[in-house]
Amino acid sequence: MRNNKKIISILAMISLLAVYGAVPVSNAASLTNAKDTLSDSDRSVAATHTIVFTHNTPLVLNEYFEVAMPLPFGDVTFGAITCPASMTASAPNTETARCTATGAVASGSKTIILTGITNPAAAGSQSINVSSHQAGGTVIENVDVMVAIIDNVDVSASVSSALTFEIRPLATSTNVNGANTTRASATTTLAFGTLTVASTSIMGQELRVTTNAKNGYVVTVQQNQNLTSSGGSDIDSFVDGTSTAPQAWAAPTGSLDAEWTYGHFGFTSDDGTLTAGDYFGTNLWKGFATSTPVEVLMHTGPSDGSTQDKGMAKVAYRIEITALQETGDYSNVLTYIATPTY
């Protein structure tokens, strides 16, 4: 019986040789943990393929990996082929990238990167074959990985422009840039009351800006006129009716027949990061030049309405008169302008 089995086996081998010319071998084993990550899955764009897989059979000199791209993909030779260590790149044809061992390549996880390959023009799934080969071309291991080519999704959104400008009153004895207020203010009025000769009077307001303007904002203040009475007399701008750079407060000199020296009206800001830098320093004051706007608060980006020098600052106004200041009720109008830049 045993001899009969041997005879049957020999006859079977002879039959296989007659049909195939060789004894066929089993299919190659599969590569494992294989995937192809695209940098862009949109149609007809150049993308990078990052192909990761695990091979279980070590390679020796001149054995190789191949990545076979289906025809809808562009020419692999237009881009670059990045192989694992101890392997050199080549392209035996326009659809195939090859990495050939220059020495022993241990089994394990490997990465092949193909750049600049144009995606198919039609959306859909595509199968890419990854394989390892003996030097003569016999497949050792292989696997098919799938990628999906789809249209990009365009995302759009709108953010509304936002600006809140708030004026808050300040209480008596509030420090503003080194000087203390002598009277409490209101949001829309600065009522200095009856002025005392040779005594300085200070009132202030807090300015707050909240905005999402990319390039920030600027707040300026200007007057419509000098403090003027119904009889036409005025309290001139600090100093002596001139609009100079901010400086330390100086009392009016009260020179007879020089009405511009009878009284002064000036202002300061505690924003230390204006366009001109720390323009008002510490306890420095400036007078208005007719109706010319003067910057008192600014920031170069979005602001929260509460952070000093970025979303918030205090402004103080100061009056001092001599005994020569003409009698009367004086008034003017101050205008703040907040200008965001989006």
HUCORRA-V392703 format. One record per backbone hydrogen bond with DSSP energy under -0.5 kcal/mol. NH is the residue of the N-H (numbers start at 1). CO is the residue of the C=O. E is the energy in kcal/mol with one decimal. If there is no record, write none. Layout:
nh,co,e
NH,CO,E
NH,CO,E
//
This chain:
nh,co,e
5,1,-1.8
6,2,-1.7
7,3,-2.2
8,4,-2.3
9,5,-2.4
10,6,-2.4
11,7,-2.3
12,8,-2.1
13,9,-2.1
14,10,-2.3
15,11,-2.0
16,12,-2.1
17,13,-2.2
18,14,-1.9
19,15,-1.8
20,16,-3.1
21,16,-0.6
21,17,-1.5
22,16,-0.5
24,22,-0.7
29,140,-1.4
31,142,-0.8
32,54,-2.5
35,52,-2.3
37,50,-2.4
38,36,-0.6
39,48,-1.7
44,120,-1.7
45,42,-0.9
47,117,-2.4
49,114,-3.2
50,37,-2.2
50,48,-0.6
51,49,-0.7
51,112,-3.0
52,35,-2.4
52,50,-0.6
53,110,-2.1
54,32,-3.0
55,108,-2.1
58,56,-0.5
59,105,-2.6
62,101,-2.3
63,60,-2.2
64,133,-1.7
65,99,-2.5
66,131,-2.6
67,97,-2.6
68,66,-0.5
68,129,-2.9
69,67,-0.7
69,95,-3.5
73,70,-1.8
74,118,-2.5
76,94,-2.7
78,75,-1.4
79,76,-0.9
80,115,-0.6
82,80,-0.5
82,113,-3.0
83,81,-0.6
87,84,-0.9
88,100,-2.5
90,98,-2.1
93,96,-0.7
96,93,-1.1
97,67,-2.4
98,90,-3.2
99,65,-2.4
100,88,-2.7
101,63,-3.2
102,86,-2.6
103,86,-0.6
105,59,-2.7
108,55,-2.2
110,53,-3.2
112,51,-2.7
113,82,-2.2
114,49,-2.5
115,80,-2.5
115,113,-0.5
117,47,-2.0
118,116,-0.6
119,45,-2.7
124,149,-2.5
126,147,-2.9
128,145,-3.3
129,68,-1.7
130,143,-3.1
131,66,-2.4
132,141,-3.1
133,64,-3.2
134,138,-2.9
137,134,-2.0
140,132,-3.6
141,132,-0.8
142,29,-1.9
143,130,-2.5
145,128,-3.1
147,126,-2.3
149,124,-2.9
149,147,-0.5
150,41,-2.3
150,148,-0.6
154,152,-0.6
155,153,-0.5
160,158,-0.5
164,210,-2.7
166,208,-2.9
168,166,-0.5
168,206,-3.0
170,204,-0.9
173,181,-2.2
174,171,-1.0
176,179,-3.5
179,176,-1.4
181,174,-1.9
182,202,-2.7
183,202,-1.4
185,170,-2.5
186,189,-2.0
192,190,-1.1
198,321,-2.9
199,196,-1.6
201,319,-2.7
203,317,-2.2
205,315,-2.5
206,168,-3.0
207,313,-3.2
208,166,-2.5
209,311,-2.6
210,164,-2.6
211,303,-1.3
212,162,-1.2
215,341,-2.0
216,213,-1.5
217,299,-1.9
218,339,-1.4
219,297,-3.4
220,337,-2.3
221,294,-2.1
222,335,-1.5
223,290,-0.6
224,333,-1.8
227,235,-0.8
228,331,-2.1
229,233,-2.8
230,329,-0.5
232,229,-1.8
235,227,-2.5
236,234,-0.7
236,263,-0.6
238,265,-2.1
241,237,-3.0
242,239,-1.7
244,242,-0.8
247,285,-2.2
249,283,-0.6
254,261,-2.2
258,255,-2.0
261,258,-2.7
262,259,-1.8
264,320,-2.8
265,236,-1.4
266,318,-2.5
267,286,-2.5
268,316,-2.1
270,314,-2.1
272,270,-0.8
274,277,-1.7
277,274,-2.4
279,277,-2.3
281,278,-1.4
283,177,-1.9
283,281,-0.5
284,280,-1.3
285,247,-3.4
286,267,-2.2
287,238,-0.7
290,288,-0.9
292,289,-2.4
294,221,-2.1
296,219,-2.7
297,219,-1.4
299,217,-1.9
303,211,-1.9
305,209,-1.2
309,312,-2.3
310,307,-1.9
311,307,-3.5
312,307,-1.5
313,207,-1.9
315,205,-2.9
316,268,-2.1
317,203,-3.6
318,266,-3.0
319,201,-2.4
320,264,-1.9
322,262,-2.7
325,322,-1.5
330,328,-0.6
331,228,-1.6
335,222,-2.8
337,220,-2.4
339,218,-3.1
339,337,-0.6
340,338,-0.6
341,216,-2.9
//
